[in-house]
Amino acid sequence: MVSQTTVSIVFLVLGGMALLFGTVLVFVGPIIIDDQIVKNVEINPKNDLSYTMWKDIPVPFFMSVYFFHIVNPDEILKGERPMVIQRGPYVYRENRWKDNITFHENHTVSYKEYRQYFFEESMSVGDESDVVTIPNMLVLGASVMMENMPFPVRLLLSTTFKTFNEGPFLTKPVGELMWGYDSKLVDFLNKYLPGMLPSSGKFGLFADFNNSNTGLFTIFTGRDDIRKVHMVDSWNGLKNVDYWRSDQCNMINGTAGQMWPPFMTKETTMPFYSPDACRSMELVYQRPLVSSGIPVYRYVSPKTLFANGADFPPNEGFCPCRQSGLLNVSSCRHGSPTFISQPHFYNADPQLLDTVSGLSPSEDEHGLFIDIHPETGVPVNVSVRLQLNLFLKKVSGISETGNIAEVVMPMLWFEESGYIDGPVLHTFRTNLVVLPKVMEYMQYIFIALGLAAILTAVILFLTDKKVWKKSSQTLTQAVSTRVYDNVNHSKQHPANETQAEKYNQSNTGKK
Protein backbone atom coordinates (compact mmCIF):
# COMPACT_ATOMS: atom_id res chain seq x y z
CA MET A 1 0.00 0.00 0.00
CA VAL A 2 1.34 3.46 -1.03
CA SER A 3 2.08 5.65 1.94
CA GLN A 4 0.76 9.16 2.36
CA THR A 5 4.32 10.46 2.29
CA THR A 6 4.82 9.04 -1.21
CA VAL A 7 1.53 10.56 -2.38
CA SER A 8 2.48 13.93 -0.91
CA ILE A 9 5.80 13.83 -2.75
CA VAL A 10 3.97 13.10 -6.04
CA PHE A 11 1.59 16.02 -5.43
CA LEU A 12 4.54 18.24 -4.54
CA VAL A 13 6.39 17.41 -7.77
CA LEU A 14 3.29 17.80 -9.96
CA GLY A 15 2.30 21.02 -8.21
CA GLY A 16 5.78 22.44 -8.63
CA MET A 17 5.76 21.61 -12.34
CA ALA A 18 2.30 23.15 -12.84
CA LEU A 19 3.30 26.27 -10.91
CA LEU A 20 6.50 26.60 -12.93
CA PHE A 21 4.63 26.11 -16.24
CA GLY A 22 1.97 28.66 -15.30
CA THR A 23 4.61 31.19 -14.21
CA VAL A 24 6.51 30.68 -17.47
CA LEU A 25 3.26 31.25 -19.40
CA VAL A 26 2.77 34.58 -17.61
CA PHE A 27 5.95 35.86 -19.24
CA VAL A 28 6.11 33.78 -22.42
CA GLY A 29 2.35 33.69 -23.25
CA PRO A 30 2.03 37.36 -24.30
CA ILE A 31 5.15 36.99 -26.45
CA ILE A 32 3.66 33.94 -28.20
CA ILE A 33 0.31 35.71 -28.73
CA ASP A 34 1.97 38.86 -30.09
CA ASP A 35 4.13 36.77 -32.39
CA GLN A 36 1.04 35.03 -33.79
CA ILE A 37 -0.70 38.38 -34.30
CA VAL A 38 2.33 39.75 -36.14
CA LYS A 39 2.39 36.70 -38.43
CA ASN A 40 -1.35 36.97 -39.12
CA VAL A 41 -1.62 40.70 -39.84
CA GLU A 42 1.37 40.93 -42.16
CA ILE A 43 0.24 41.31 -45.78
CA ASN A 44 1.42 37.95 -47.00
CA PRO A 45 -0.33 35.52 -49.41
CA LYS A 46 0.64 32.71 -47.01
CA ASN A 47 -1.64 34.19 -44.34
CA ASP A 48 -4.97 32.86 -45.59
CA LEU A 49 -7.25 34.70 -43.15
CA SER A 50 -5.74 38.20 -43.13
CA TYR A 51 -4.70 38.17 -46.80
CA THR A 52 -8.19 37.15 -47.95
CA MET A 53 -9.78 39.84 -45.78
CA TRP A 54 -7.38 42.41 -47.22
CA LYS A 55 -7.60 41.31 -50.87
CA ASP A 56 -11.26 40.44 -51.40
CA ILE A 57 -12.95 42.00 -48.34
CA PRO A 58 -15.32 39.02 -47.87
CA VAL A 59 -17.67 40.84 -45.49
CA PRO A 60 -21.05 42.53 -46.02
CA PHE A 61 -20.50 46.12 -47.17
CA PHE A 62 -23.27 48.57 -48.03
CA MET A 63 -23.73 52.15 -49.15
CA SER A 64 -26.93 53.80 -47.92
CA VAL A 65 -27.90 57.06 -49.63
CA TYR A 66 -30.27 59.68 -48.22
CA PHE A 67 -31.49 62.53 -50.46
CA PHE A 68 -32.61 65.94 -49.22
CA HIS A 69 -35.78 66.44 -51.23
CA ILE A 70 -36.50 70.16 -51.73
CA VAL A 71 -40.04 71.10 -50.74
CA ASN A 72 -40.06 74.78 -51.80
CA PRO A 73 -37.89 75.31 -54.94
CA ASP A 74 -39.88 78.35 -56.14
CA GLU A 75 -39.56 80.05 -52.74
CA ILE A 76 -35.81 79.41 -52.69
CA LEU A 77 -35.47 81.35 -55.97
CA LYS A 78 -37.23 84.24 -54.22
CA GLY A 79 -34.63 84.25 -51.44
CA GLU A 80 -36.58 82.32 -48.85
CA ARG A 81 -35.14 79.70 -46.53
CA PRO A 82 -34.86 76.23 -48.15
CA MET A 83 -37.00 73.46 -46.72
CA VAL A 84 -35.97 69.84 -47.17
CA ILE A 85 -37.27 66.38 -46.32
CA GLN A 86 -34.91 63.45 -46.00
CA ARG A 87 -35.70 60.59 -48.38
CA GLY A 88 -33.98 57.26 -47.86
CA PRO A 89 -32.21 55.08 -47.35
CA TYR A 90 -31.60 53.75 -50.84
CA VAL A 91 -29.23 50.90 -50.13
CA TYR A 92 -26.59 49.42 -52.42
CA ARG A 93 -24.59 46.29 -51.74
CA GLU A 94 -20.97 47.09 -52.38
CA ASN A 95 -18.43 44.66 -53.77
CA ARG A 96 -14.79 45.58 -53.32
CA TRP A 97 -11.72 43.72 -54.47
CA LYS A 98 -8.08 44.43 -55.18
CA ASP A 99 -6.38 43.81 -58.50
CA ASN A 100 -3.01 44.50 -60.11
CA ILE A 101 -1.40 43.37 -56.85
CA THR A 102 2.38 43.69 -57.05
CA PHE A 103 4.84 43.03 -54.23
CA HIS A 104 8.07 45.05 -54.17
CA GLU A 105 11.50 44.43 -52.67
CA ASN A 106 11.19 47.36 -50.24
CA HIS A 107 8.42 45.51 -48.35
CA THR A 108 5.57 47.37 -50.04
CA VAL A 109 2.72 46.18 -52.23
CA SER A 110 0.85 48.10 -54.94
CA TYR A 111 -2.75 47.54 -55.96
CA LYS A 112 -5.90 49.12 -57.34
CA GLU A 113 -9.13 48.61 -55.45
CA TYR A 114 -12.27 48.31 -57.54
CA ARG A 115 -15.84 48.79 -56.40
CA GLN A 116 -19.20 47.80 -57.78
CA TYR A 117 -22.71 48.60 -56.52
CA PHE A 118 -25.95 46.60 -56.66
CA PHE A 119 -29.28 48.03 -55.54
CA GLU A 120 -30.90 46.26 -52.56
CA GLU A 121 -34.60 47.09 -52.73
CA SER A 122 -35.43 44.93 -49.68
CA MET A 123 -33.24 47.18 -47.52
CA SER A 124 -34.44 50.45 -49.06
CA VAL A 125 -37.50 52.65 -48.49
CA GLY A 126 -38.45 52.38 -52.15
CA ASP A 127 -36.88 51.67 -55.52
CA GLU A 128 -34.65 53.67 -57.83
CA SER A 129 -37.69 55.02 -59.69
CA ASP A 130 -38.62 57.23 -56.71
CA VAL A 131 -38.50 60.88 -57.75
CA VAL A 132 -36.75 63.57 -55.69
CA THR A 133 -35.87 67.23 -56.24
CA ILE A 134 -32.34 68.53 -55.63
CA PRO A 135 -30.23 71.47 -56.87
CA ASN A 136 -28.96 71.20 -60.43
CA MET A 137 -25.18 71.16 -60.03
CA LEU A 138 -24.66 71.86 -63.73
CA VAL A 139 -26.59 75.12 -63.45
CA LEU A 140 -26.22 76.44 -59.91
CA GLY A 141 -22.69 75.11 -59.45
CA ALA A 142 -21.49 76.48 -62.77
CA SER A 143 -23.13 79.83 -62.01
CA VAL A 144 -21.04 80.30 -58.85
CA MET A 145 -17.93 79.16 -60.74
CA MET A 146 -18.56 81.85 -63.39
CA GLU A 147 -19.40 84.59 -60.89
CA ASN A 148 -16.24 86.58 -61.60
CA MET A 149 -16.32 86.18 -65.36
CA PRO A 150 -17.27 89.19 -67.55
CA PHE A 151 -20.98 89.99 -67.63
CA PRO A 152 -21.41 89.03 -71.30
CA VAL A 153 -19.97 85.60 -70.56
CA ARG A 154 -22.49 85.12 -67.77
CA LEU A 155 -25.32 86.14 -70.08
CA LEU A 156 -24.07 83.64 -72.65
CA LEU A 157 -24.01 80.91 -70.00
CA SER A 158 -27.59 81.71 -69.01
CA THR A 159 -28.64 81.56 -72.64
CA THR A 160 -26.93 78.17 -72.96
CA PHE A 161 -28.91 76.86 -69.99
CA LYS A 162 -32.14 77.98 -71.60
CA THR A 163 -31.17 76.49 -74.93
CA PHE A 164 -30.72 73.07 -73.41
CA ASN A 165 -33.74 73.45 -71.12
CA GLU A 166 -31.66 73.24 -67.92
CA GLY A 167 -33.29 74.76 -64.83
CA PRO A 168 -31.94 75.48 -61.33
CA PHE A 169 -33.41 72.30 -59.83
CA LEU A 170 -33.63 68.69 -60.93
CA THR A 171 -36.63 66.45 -60.36
CA LYS A 172 -35.56 62.98 -61.41
CA PRO A 173 -35.60 59.33 -60.34
CA VAL A 174 -33.08 58.27 -57.72
CA GLY A 175 -31.36 55.87 -60.12
CA GLU A 176 -30.68 58.62 -62.67
CA LEU A 177 -29.42 61.07 -60.07
CA MET A 178 -27.11 58.39 -58.73
CA TRP A 179 -25.65 56.80 -61.87
CA GLY A 180 -26.31 59.32 -64.60
CA TYR A 181 -28.96 60.74 -66.90
CA ASP A 182 -29.02 61.93 -70.50
CA SER A 183 -28.41 65.65 -70.88
CA LYS A 184 -27.88 67.58 -74.10
CA LEU A 185 -25.92 70.15 -72.11
CA VAL A 186 -23.56 67.44 -70.87
CA ASP A 187 -23.08 66.17 -74.41
CA PHE A 188 -22.40 69.73 -75.60
CA LEU A 189 -19.84 70.41 -72.88
CA ASN A 190 -18.06 67.07 -73.38
CA LYS A 191 -17.84 67.77 -77.12
CA TYR A 192 -16.69 71.38 -77.08
CA LEU A 193 -15.14 71.70 -73.62
CA PRO A 194 -13.65 68.24 -72.93
CA GLY A 195 -12.37 67.73 -69.39
CA MET A 196 -14.69 70.31 -67.84
CA LEU A 197 -16.89 67.59 -66.36
CA PRO A 198 -15.60 64.64 -64.29
CA SER A 199 -17.40 62.13 -66.53
CA SER A 200 -17.38 61.83 -70.30
CA GLY A 201 -20.69 59.93 -70.31
CA LYS A 202 -23.91 60.50 -68.45
CA PHE A 203 -23.88 62.97 -65.57
CA GLY A 204 -24.67 61.51 -62.12
CA LEU A 205 -23.60 62.19 -58.56
CA PHE A 206 -21.98 58.72 -58.24
CA ALA A 207 -21.32 58.07 -61.92
CA ASP A 208 -17.56 57.86 -61.37
CA PHE A 209 -17.96 55.48 -58.39
CA ASN A 210 -19.46 52.39 -60.00
CA ASN A 211 -17.09 49.96 -61.73
CA SER A 212 -14.17 52.22 -60.89
CA ASN A 213 -11.08 52.15 -58.70
CA THR A 214 -9.71 54.51 -56.07
CA GLY A 215 -6.29 54.91 -57.66
CA LEU A 216 -2.98 53.11 -57.36
CA PHE A 217 -2.10 52.62 -53.69
CA THR A 218 1.32 51.47 -52.53
CA ILE A 219 1.34 50.42 -48.90
CA PHE A 220 3.77 48.69 -46.53
CA THR A 221 3.36 44.95 -45.95
CA GLY A 222 4.75 45.07 -42.40
CA ARG A 223 7.33 42.38 -43.08
CA ASP A 224 10.28 44.49 -41.94
CA ASP A 225 8.33 46.54 -39.37
CA ILE A 226 4.84 45.52 -38.31
CA ARG A 227 4.22 49.05 -37.05
CA LYS A 228 4.09 50.21 -40.68
CA VAL A 229 1.71 47.56 -42.02
CA HIS A 230 -1.09 49.06 -44.19
CA MET A 231 0.50 52.52 -44.00
CA VAL A 232 0.46 54.34 -47.35
CA ASP A 233 3.82 54.81 -49.06
CA SER A 234 2.34 56.56 -52.11
CA TRP A 235 -0.93 57.11 -53.98
CA ASN A 236 -0.82 57.26 -57.78
CA GLY A 237 2.93 57.57 -57.36
CA LEU A 238 2.58 60.67 -55.16
CA LYS A 239 3.93 61.17 -51.65
CA ASN A 240 1.83 64.34 -51.33
CA VAL A 241 -1.15 65.84 -53.15
CA ASP A 242 -1.38 69.42 -54.42
CA TYR A 243 -5.02 70.27 -53.77
CA TRP A 244 -4.43 72.37 -50.67
CA ARG A 245 -2.53 75.46 -49.55
CA SER A 246 -0.12 74.00 -46.99
CA ASP A 247 2.40 71.17 -46.94
CA GLN A 248 0.75 69.70 -43.86
CA CYS A 249 -2.69 69.54 -45.48
CA ASN A 250 -1.22 68.02 -48.66
CA MET A 251 0.44 65.15 -46.79
CA ILE A 252 -0.72 61.59 -47.45
CA ASN A 253 -0.87 60.14 -43.94
CA GLY A 254 -1.98 56.88 -42.39
CA THR A 255 -3.45 53.81 -44.08
CA ALA A 256 -5.79 53.34 -47.03
CA GLY A 257 -8.68 53.29 -44.55
CA GLN A 258 -9.36 49.56 -44.28
CA MET A 259 -6.94 48.16 -41.70
CA TRP A 260 -4.42 49.64 -39.29
CA PRO A 261 -1.22 48.44 -37.56
CA PRO A 262 -1.75 46.14 -34.53
CA PHE A 263 -1.27 46.79 -30.81
CA MET A 264 -3.31 49.99 -30.66
CA THR A 265 -3.78 51.84 -27.37
CA LYS A 266 -6.27 54.43 -26.22
CA GLU A 267 -3.71 57.09 -27.10
CA THR A 268 -3.34 55.78 -30.66
CA THR A 269 -5.10 57.73 -33.41
CA MET A 270 -6.40 56.32 -36.72
CA PRO A 271 -5.08 58.33 -39.68
CA PHE A 272 -6.05 57.39 -43.24
CA TYR A 273 -6.03 58.87 -46.72
CA SER A 274 -9.38 59.22 -48.55
CA PRO A 275 -9.23 59.75 -52.34
CA ASP A 276 -12.92 60.71 -52.29
CA ALA A 277 -12.26 63.51 -49.79
CA CYS A 278 -8.91 64.34 -51.47
CA ARG A 279 -7.16 64.49 -48.11
CA SER A 280 -5.92 62.61 -45.07
CA MET A 281 -8.18 62.39 -42.05
CA GLU A 282 -7.70 61.17 -38.50
CA LEU A 283 -10.07 59.53 -36.03
CA VAL A 284 -9.63 59.51 -32.25
CA TYR A 285 -10.44 57.02 -29.48
CA GLN A 286 -13.82 57.42 -27.80
CA ARG A 287 -14.62 54.36 -25.67
CA PRO A 288 -14.26 50.56 -25.36
CA LEU A 289 -17.14 48.21 -26.17
CA VAL A 290 -17.93 44.72 -27.44
CA SER A 291 -19.03 44.14 -31.03
CA SER A 292 -20.11 40.68 -32.25
CA GLY A 293 -18.48 39.16 -29.18
CA ILE A 294 -15.15 40.87 -29.91
CA PRO A 295 -13.68 43.53 -27.59
CA VAL A 296 -13.10 46.69 -29.62
CA TYR A 297 -12.18 50.35 -29.35
CA ARG A 298 -14.58 52.84 -30.91
CA TYR A 299 -12.91 55.63 -32.87
CA VAL A 300 -14.83 58.71 -34.01
CA SER A 301 -14.18 61.90 -35.92
CA PRO A 302 -13.04 64.80 -33.71
CA LYS A 303 -14.89 68.10 -33.84
CA THR A 304 -11.79 69.62 -35.42
CA LEU A 305 -11.96 67.31 -38.47
CA PHE A 306 -13.76 69.85 -40.68
CA ALA A 307 -13.22 72.92 -38.49
CA ASN A 308 -12.21 76.09 -40.33
CA GLY A 309 -8.83 77.78 -39.97
CA ALA A 310 -10.14 80.31 -37.44
CA ASP A 311 -11.32 77.61 -35.03
CA PHE A 312 -8.45 75.20 -35.72
CA PRO A 313 -5.33 76.85 -37.23
CA PRO A 314 -3.82 73.62 -38.70
CA ASN A 315 -6.84 73.49 -41.04
CA GLU A 316 -6.04 76.88 -42.54
CA GLY A 317 -4.48 75.09 -45.49
CA PHE A 318 -7.88 73.64 -46.44
CA CYS A 319 -9.36 77.10 -46.92
CA PRO A 320 -10.93 79.22 -48.36
CA CYS A 321 -13.31 78.18 -45.60
CA ARG A 322 -16.80 78.97 -44.55
CA GLN A 323 -18.31 77.93 -41.20
CA SER A 324 -16.68 75.18 -39.18
CA GLY A 325 -17.90 71.75 -40.11
CA LEU A 326 -17.48 72.25 -43.86
CA LEU A 327 -14.61 71.07 -46.06
CA ASN A 328 -14.24 72.97 -49.32
CA VAL A 329 -13.40 70.32 -51.94
CA SER A 330 -13.77 72.59 -54.97
CA SER A 331 -10.01 72.34 -55.60
CA CYS A 332 -10.32 68.62 -56.34
CA ARG A 333 -13.80 68.75 -57.93
CA HIS A 334 -13.06 70.76 -61.08
CA GLY A 335 -13.71 74.03 -59.24
CA SER A 336 -17.33 73.18 -58.42
CA PRO A 337 -18.45 74.97 -55.20
CA THR A 338 -18.84 71.66 -53.38
CA PHE A 339 -18.48 71.12 -49.64
CA ILE A 340 -18.25 67.95 -47.57
CA SER A 341 -19.61 67.78 -44.02
CA GLN A 342 -20.99 65.27 -41.61
CA PRO A 343 -24.70 64.46 -42.15
CA HIS A 344 -27.22 67.09 -41.08
CA PHE A 345 -24.23 69.35 -40.26
CA TYR A 346 -23.40 67.23 -37.22
CA ASN A 347 -20.43 68.73 -35.30
CA ALA A 348 -20.71 71.88 -37.45
CA ASP A 349 -21.38 75.53 -36.71
CA PRO A 350 -25.03 75.80 -35.47
CA GLN A 351 -25.46 78.73 -37.85
CA LEU A 352 -25.65 76.24 -40.73
CA LEU A 353 -28.80 74.71 -39.22
CA ASP A 354 -30.48 78.13 -39.22
CA THR A 355 -30.13 78.48 -42.98
CA VAL A 356 -31.93 75.23 -43.93
CA SER A 357 -35.14 73.83 -42.46
CA GLY A 358 -35.56 70.09 -41.94
CA LEU A 359 -32.20 69.11 -40.45
CA SER A 360 -31.78 67.38 -37.09
CA PRO A 361 -28.24 66.14 -36.33
CA SER A 362 -27.51 63.43 -33.76
CA GLU A 363 -24.44 61.35 -32.92
CA ASP A 364 -26.20 57.98 -33.17
CA GLU A 365 -27.61 58.60 -36.66
CA HIS A 366 -25.00 60.90 -38.17
CA GLY A 367 -21.71 60.38 -36.33
CA LEU A 368 -18.81 58.67 -38.09
CA PHE A 369 -17.25 55.72 -36.25
CA ILE A 370 -15.03 52.68 -36.66
CA ASP A 371 -15.00 49.83 -34.12
CA ILE A 372 -11.57 48.22 -34.27
CA HIS A 373 -9.95 45.23 -32.58
CA PRO A 374 -6.95 47.00 -31.01
CA GLU A 375 -4.65 43.96 -30.83
CA THR A 376 -4.86 43.30 -34.58
CA GLY A 377 -5.90 46.66 -36.09
CA VAL A 378 -8.79 44.97 -37.93
CA PRO A 379 -12.11 46.91 -38.06
CA VAL A 380 -15.07 44.87 -36.84
CA ASN A 381 -17.83 47.41 -37.50
CA VAL A 382 -17.54 50.49 -39.73
CA SER A 383 -19.87 53.39 -40.45
CA VAL A 384 -18.40 56.24 -42.50
CA ARG A 385 -20.98 58.98 -43.01
CA LEU A 386 -20.48 62.06 -45.18
CA GLN A 387 -22.74 64.71 -46.67
CA LEU A 388 -22.46 66.41 -50.06
CA ASN A 389 -23.39 70.10 -50.13
CA LEU A 390 -23.52 72.74 -52.86
CA PHE A 391 -22.93 76.44 -52.26
CA LEU A 392 -25.76 78.48 -53.81
CA LYS A 393 -26.11 82.21 -54.35
CA LYS A 394 -27.56 84.78 -56.78
CA VAL A 395 -25.22 85.49 -59.68
CA SER A 396 -25.84 88.62 -61.69
CA GLY A 397 -26.50 87.93 -65.35
CA ILE A 398 -27.60 84.34 -64.80
CA SER A 399 -31.38 84.44 -64.40
CA GLU A 400 -31.55 80.78 -63.35
CA THR A 401 -30.15 81.77 -59.94
CA GLY A 402 -33.07 84.16 -59.28
CA ASN A 403 -32.68 85.82 -55.89
CA ILE A 404 -31.25 82.83 -54.08
CA ALA A 405 -29.77 83.81 -50.73
CA GLU A 406 -26.28 82.55 -49.95
CA VAL A 407 -26.64 79.07 -48.51
CA VAL A 408 -24.70 75.84 -48.25
CA MET A 409 -27.40 73.52 -49.55
CA PRO A 410 -27.43 69.86 -48.47
CA MET A 411 -27.98 67.57 -51.46
CA LEU A 412 -27.53 64.08 -49.98
CA TRP A 413 -25.61 62.13 -47.42
CA PHE A 414 -24.35 58.59 -47.62
CA GLU A 415 -23.17 55.94 -45.21
CA GLU A 416 -20.62 53.29 -46.15
CA SER A 417 -20.95 50.52 -43.60
CA GLY A 418 -19.47 47.08 -43.16
CA TYR A 419 -19.10 44.49 -40.45
CA ILE A 420 -17.41 41.14 -39.96
CA ASP A 421 -19.96 38.33 -40.14
CA GLY A 422 -20.41 34.64 -40.91
CA PRO A 423 -17.43 32.27 -41.30
CA VAL A 424 -14.97 35.16 -41.36
CA LEU A 425 -16.25 36.35 -37.98
CA HIS A 426 -16.03 32.81 -36.55
CA THR A 427 -12.46 32.30 -37.80
CA PHE A 428 -11.34 35.74 -36.67
CA ARG A 429 -12.87 35.34 -33.22
CA THR A 430 -11.42 31.83 -32.80
CA ASN A 431 -7.88 32.58 -33.96
CA LEU A 432 -7.38 36.09 -32.68
CA VAL A 433 -9.72 36.39 -29.70
CA VAL A 434 -10.64 33.00 -28.20
CA LEU A 435 -7.26 31.23 -28.48
CA PRO A 436 -5.29 34.13 -26.94
CA LYS A 437 -7.86 34.27 -24.13
CA VAL A 438 -7.54 30.51 -23.57
CA MET A 439 -3.78 30.85 -23.33
CA GLU A 440 -4.20 33.74 -20.91
CA TYR A 441 -6.57 31.72 -18.71
CA MET A 442 -4.31 28.65 -18.89
CA GLN A 443 -1.51 30.42 -17.08
CA TYR A 444 -3.79 31.20 -14.15
CA ILE A 445 -5.29 27.71 -14.19
CA PHE A 446 -1.86 26.07 -14.03
CA ILE A 447 -0.74 28.42 -11.25
CA ALA A 448 -3.93 27.67 -9.29
CA LEU A 449 -3.58 23.91 -9.84
CA GLY A 450 0.08 24.04 -8.86
CA LEU A 451 -0.64 25.87 -5.62
CA ALA A 452 -3.52 23.51 -4.86
CA ALA A 453 -1.33 20.45 -5.44
CA ILE A 454 1.46 21.84 -3.27
CA LEU A 455 -1.03 22.65 -0.52
CA THR A 456 -2.45 19.11 -0.79
CA ALA A 457 1.05 17.67 -0.53
CA VAL A 458 1.75 19.68 2.61
CA ILE A 459 -1.53 18.60 4.19
CA LEU A 460 -0.87 14.94 3.35
CA PHE A 461 2.64 15.15 4.70
CA LEU A 462 1.56 16.80 7.92
CA THR A 463 -1.31 14.36 8.32
CA ASP A 464 1.02 11.38 7.77
CA LYS A 465 3.52 12.76 10.27
CA LYS A 466 0.81 13.28 12.84
CA VAL A 467 -0.46 9.71 12.39
CA TRP A 468 3.09 8.32 12.70
CA LYS A 469 3.69 10.31 15.86
CA LYS A 470 0.39 9.15 17.33
CA SER A 471 1.21 5.53 16.45
CA SER A 472 4.62 5.81 18.13
CA GLN A 473 3.06 7.22 21.25
CA THR A 474 0.50 4.40 21.27
CA LEU A 475 3.21 1.77 20.85
CA THR A 476 5.29 3.26 23.65
CA GLN A 477 2.29 3.37 25.90
CA ALA A 478 1.50 -0.25 25.03
CA VAL A 479 5.06 -1.45 25.87
CA SER A 480 5.07 0.49 29.11
CA THR A 481 1.73 -0.94 30.07
CA ARG A 482 2.96 -4.47 29.34
CA VAL A 483 6.05 -4.07 31.50
CA TYR A 484 4.02 -2.54 34.26
CA ASP A 485 1.55 -5.42 34.13
CA ASN A 486 4.37 -8.01 34.31
CA VAL A 487 5.89 -6.38 37.38
CA ASN A 488 2.58 -6.24 39.15
CA HIS A 489 1.87 -9.82 38.26
CA SER A 490 5.14 -10.96 39.81
CA LYS A 491 4.46 -9.14 43.03
CA GLN A 492 1.02 -10.58 43.33
CA HIS A 493 2.15 -14.21 42.61
CA PRO A 494 5.59 -14.83 44.35
CA ALA A 495 5.15 -18.66 44.32
CA ASN A 496 5.05 -18.68 40.63
CA GLU A 497 8.21 -16.54 40.65
CA THR A 498 10.04 -19.04 43.01
CA GLN A 499 9.08 -22.01 40.91
CA ALA A 500 10.34 -20.22 37.86
CA GLU A 501 13.68 -19.50 39.56
CA LYS A 502 14.06 -23.13 40.66
CA TYR A 503 13.32 -24.31 37.18
CA ASN A 504 15.97 -21.99 35.78
CA GLN A 505 18.57 -23.12 38.33
CA SER A 506 17.78 -26.77 37.63
CA ASN A 507 18.31 -26.29 33.91
CA THR A 508 21.53 -24.44 34.56
CA GLY A 509 22.88 -27.31 36.72
CA LYS A 510 22.13 -29.80 34.01
CA LYS A 511 24.18 -27.87 31.61
Secondary structure, DSSP 8 states (H G I E B T S, - for coil): ---HHHHHHHHHHHHHHHHHHHHHHHHHHHHHHHHHHHHHHS--TT-HHHHHHHHH--S-EEEEEEEEEES-HHHHHTT---BEEEEEEEEEEEEEEEEEEEE-TTSEEEEEEEEEEEE-GGGSSS-TT-EEEEE-IIIIIHHHHTTTS-HHHHHHHHHHHHHTT--SEEEEEHHHHHH-B--HHHHHHHHHSTTSSS-SS-B-TTTTTTTEEEEEEEEE-SSS-GGGTTBEEEETTBSB--SSSSTTTTB--SB-SS---SS--TT--EEEEETTTTEEEEEEEEEEEEETTEEEEEEE--TTTT--TTTSGGGGGG-S--STT-EE-GGGTTT--EEEESGGGTTS-THHHHHSBS----HHHH--EEEEETTTTEEEEEEEEEEEEEEE---TT-GGGTT---EEEEEEEEEEEEE--HHHHHHHHIIIIIHHHHHHHHHHHHHHHHHHHHHHHHHHHHHHHHHHHHHHHHHHHHHHHHHHHHHHHHHH-HHHHHHHHHHHHHHHHH-
